[in-house]
Amino acid sequence: MLLISTGVPANLPIALDHLQTAVRLNPGSAVAHGNLAVALEALNHPAEAIDEAQAALRIAPDSVDAHYTLGHLLAKIPDRSNEAIEHFRAALKGRPDFAEAHNSLGIELTKIPGATFEALFEFEEALRLKPDLRAAHINLGFVLAKIPGRIPEAIGHLRIAVRMQQDPASQQLLDDLEARQARGEQ
């Protein structure tokens, strides 16, 4: 989808108008519906965004982008993780090398009791496919930090993420893990 790959335009209200026109002119376009979904989400209209993403899937049931967009939207709603997981998996079925979808699937799996190791696999796969995916380094570090004996690995991933871009939350977690390691915790 265009907006996912290039970012949201600076003048979103005008872009939204154009996207709505595109859907009116070509209601059978899954891409138009998907782009409108992304714009609606950016304008904090989640219900309408979900409707548009679902419209895109009705038109193109195998659309990787539409499944990913809908998964992303559902992941933000409490108690809809299982649905989000289904859509991320469907996106990955169509494009197994979609690193961001592996990362998003991993995030949702961390919410499911007993799925920690499956989440780890998804973060690791995301990084295998896209080693510079900062979010996957952070997520992997966070999950590894909770597993006994895996603090050194967690620190390694968080150091990479902090080198890529400094942010207070990642730095705080890194500092906490390094202090735990200095106390002999592994």
N, C-alpha and C positions, 0 to 999 in steps of 0.2 A: 504494500500500500504506500502510496506516495508520501503521506504525512509521516508515517513511521520511519521511512528511510531518510527523509530530508529534514525532519523536525517541523514543529508547528510554525506557521508563518507569523511574522511580527504583528500584522494587522488581522488578528483572528476574526473579528466580526465581519469584515469584508470577505475574508476567505470562507467563512461559514455561509454567507449569502451565496457565493459562487458554488459552493459544494451542494447547497440545497437546490440551486438551479440545475446543477449537473444531474442530481437524482430525479428531478422533475422531467428533465429532457430525456433521460435514459434510465427509467426505473428498473430496467433489467440488468444494470451494471453492478456487479458485486463490488468492484473497485470503488465506484462512486459511493455506495452505501458504506463501505468500510472506511473510506476517508472521512465521510461525514461522522461516523461513529467516533473516530479519533478526535475530530474537532469538537464534537459535543462533549466528550470527556474533558478536554482541555478547558472548556467553558463551564465545567462542573454541572453537567446535565447527564448524570449517570444512567438514569432510566431510559432517556431518549437514545443515549449512546448504545446501550444494550439492544434496544429495538433495532437500530440501524445495523449493528453487527449481526443480529439474528437474521435480518433481511438479506444481508450479504451471504450468509450461509444457506438460506433457502434457495438463493439463485445459484450459488456455487458450493454445494455441500462438501467438496474436497478442498476448498480454498485454505491453504496454509495460513495466509495472512488473516483471513476472517476468523479461523479457529484461534489463532494467537491473540487477536484483538479481543474476542469475546472472553477468552480465558483471562486475559489481563483485567478486563472490566469486572468479571465475576470474582476474581481474587480479592478485590477491594471490599467485597460485601461479606460480612460475617456469616458463617454457616453455608457458604457457597463454594468452599474450597474443593469439594469433590467434583463439582461441575467444572470448575476451573481446571482441575487436573485432567478431566476427560478431554477438554479442548486443547490443552497443551500437548497431551499425548497424540491427539488427532493431527495437530500441526507437525509434530515430530514424525508421525507416520508418513506424511507427505514430504517432509524435508528433514531427514535424520541429522543433517549437519547444521541445524539452526541452533547455534550456541545460546542465544538469548532465551529461546524456548526451553532448553535444558535447564538454564538457570531459574527461570520462572517456575518450571515444574518442581525443581528442587525446593524452592521457597515454600510452595504449597505443601509439599510432602513433609516439611518440617512441622507442619501443623497437625499431622496425622500421627497419633501414638503408634510407636513401633516401626515407623518408616524412616528412621534416621539414616540407616545405611543406604537405603534407596535414594534419599536426598543427597547423601555424600556422592554417590555414583553420578547423579545428574550434574552436580557442581563440577566434579572432576571431568566429566564429559564436556561440559561447556568450556572448561579451560583447555582441554585437549584440542578442541576445535578452534578456540579463540583465546590464546594465552594472555592477551591484554584486556580481557573482559574483567574490569575492576570489580564490578558487583559480584561476580562469581568468586573472586579471591576473598572478598569480605564475607560472603555467605559461607564459603567453605571454612574460613577461619573461625567464624562464629560457631558453627556446628562442631568442628574438631575440638574447640575449646571445652566442650561439654563432655567429651569422651576421655575417660582416664587414659593417660599415657600419650595423648595426642597434642598436648600443649605446644611442643616444639614445632610441629607441623602448622598448627594454627598461627603461631607467631610468624612463621615464614610467609604465609599467605597474607597476613595483615601488613607485614612490612612491605610487601610488593604493592599492596593497595595504597598504602600511605605514600610510598614513593611516587606512585602514579598521580595521586591528587591528595593533598592534605585535607582532612576534615576532622573536626573535634571528636565525633563519636568513634570513628575507627582508631584514632590516635589514643583515645581513652581506653578502649578495649585492648589495644596493643600494650599500652603501659601496664594495665592490670595483669595481663598474661605474663609479661616479662617479670613483674614483681612476684607473681606466683611461682614462676620458674626459678627465680632467685632464691625463693624460700624452699626450693627442693620439690615442688609439686611438678608432676609430669602429666 
